Structure formats: C-alpha cells, structure tokens
C-alpha cells in the first residue's frame, strides 16, 4: 500500500511536469528538450526530484516503499522472494536510465544540438504551484514515511476501524 501511494504521488508529479512542458512549449521529444532546464527551472527541478524519487533514492518515498517491499520479500524467506528483490533493483536501474536521460538533456545541452537558450518560459502559476505542492508532498512522504507505513500496516491487518 505504501508503494502504491508513493508511486501515485510521484508519477502524477512527473506527468504534470511533462504536461507543463507540452502545454507551454509544444515539445514532445526528449532530444528537443536541450537546454530547457534553464528556461523552465521550476518544472525541471521538480522533474529531477521526481525522477530521483521514483528511482528510489533516499530520502524520497520511492526508497521507503521499495525498502518495505524488499524487506517483506526477504522476511518471507522463499527463493522467489530474492527474484522479486532483483526485479526491484533492475526496474530501478532501467527507470533511472530513461528518466535521467531527460534530466541530463534538459539541464546539460549537447554541443551538437542547438540548445533552447533565451528568456524563461516557465508555465503559469496554475501549473507551477501544483508542481511545487506535489514536490513537497513527495519529500514529506519520504522523510516521514514511518508513521504512514505504520498506519497502512494497521489498515492491512484489519485495524483502524
């Protein structure tokens, strides 16, 4: 349950970032994002934090939820449990590869591609404020994941009625 909640908050944050870029610039392809980190600093800062969170970098909720899943699998003790832990690690690596490609393209433009340098073109307040709120929620879920995990554990046990 922790993983579903964390994943949902993180994923919607990433989708909101992509929506802000698409809405403001019309850019649809990663290679066209070269230099956009300078033009949309709030959006790409949130996207970078969200990328780290969904990969499972501490102290974000992706780490907490993946740790809970891996701990539960190992405590079960079945050989297939370790395959589940391996799957978590492999999925985190693949997620890092595709998301950090976007982060590096936007923040570190290549010399071959003409970067989109110019004035800032950040999305409006109706897009950036929810991004910042979701980013704060991600951070709080990661830093204070213990109480949330305890509540969700009680719910799973059938308590909290």
PEKAMO-V237075 format. One record per residue. RES is the residue in one small letter. SS is DSSP state (2 for helix, 1 for strand, 0 for the rest). BURIAL is # if it has 9 or more other C-alpha atoms within 8 Angstrom, else .. D_FIRST is the distance of its C-alpha to the first C-alpha in Angstrom with 1 decimal. Layout:
res-><RES RES>
ss-><SS SS>
burial-><BURIAL BURIAL>
d_first-><D_FIRST D_FIRST>
//
This chain:
res-><x x x x x x x x x x x x x x x x x x x x x x x x x x x x x x x x x x x x x x x x x x x x x x x x x x x x x x x x x x x x x x x x x x x x x x x x x x x x x x x x x x x x x x x x x x x x x x x x x x x x x x x x x x x x x x x x x x x x x x x x x x x x x x x x x x x x x x x x x x x x x x x x x x x x x x x x x x x x x x x x x>
ss-><0 2 2 2 2 2 2 2 2 2 2 2 2 2 2 2 2 2 2 2 2 2 2 2 2 0 0 0 0 2 2 2 2 0 0 2 2 2 2 0 2 2 2 2 2 2 2 2 2 2 2 2 2 2 2 0 0 0 0 0 2 2 2 2 2 2 2 2 2 2 2 2 2 2 2 2 0 0 2 2 2 2 2 2 2 2 2 2 2 2 2 2 2 2 2 2 2 2 2 2 2 2 2 2 2 2 2 0 0 0 0 0 0 0 0 0 0 0 0 0 0 0 0 0 2 2 2 2 2 2 2 2 2 2 2 2 2 2 2 2 2 2 2 0 2 2 2 2 2 2 2 2 2 2 2 2 2 0 0 0 0>
burial-><. # # . . # # . # # # . # # . # # . . # # # . # . . . . . . . . # # # # # # # # # # # # # # # # # # # # # # # # # # # # # # # # # # . . # # . . # # . . . . . . # # . # # . . # . . . # # . # # . . # # . # # # # # # . # # . . . . # # . . . . . # # . . . # # . . # # . # # . # # # # # # # . # . . # # . # # . # # . . . . . .>
d_first-><0.0 3.8 5.4 5.2 6.3 8.6 9.8 10.6 12.5 14.2 15.2 16.7 18.6 20.0 21.0 22.6 24.6 25.8 26.7 28.7 30.6 31.4 32.4 34.6 36.1 35.7 34.7 32.7 33.3 32.1 35.7 36.8 34.6 37.0 37.5 35.2 33.4 36.7 37.0 33.4 32.5 29.7 28.0 28.2 27.3 24.0 23.7 24.4 21.9 19.2 20.4 20.2 16.7 15.3 17.5 16.0 18.9 18.7 18.2 15.9 12.1 12.2 13.9 11.6 8.5 11.1 12.7 9.9 9.7 13.5 14.1 12.4 14.4 17.6 17.4 17.5 20.8 21.3 23.1 20.8 18.0 20.1 20.4 16.6 17.0 20.0 18.3 15.8 19.0 20.9 18.5 18.4 22.2 22.7 20.5 22.7 25.7 25.3 23.9 26.3 29.1 28.6 28.5 31.7 33.5 33.0 33.9 36.4 38.6 40.7 44.5 44.9 43.0 44.4 41.6 41.0 42.6 43.8 42.8 39.2 37.7 34.4 32.8 33.5 31.9 29.9 28.1 28.1 27.0 23.6 23.3 24.1 21.8 18.8 20.0 20.2 16.7 15.5 17.8 16.8 13.1 14.4 17.1 15.5 12.1 13.1 13.3 9.9 8.4 11.0 10.2 6.6 8.3 11.1 9.4 8.2 11.8 13.3 14.5 14.8 17.1>
//
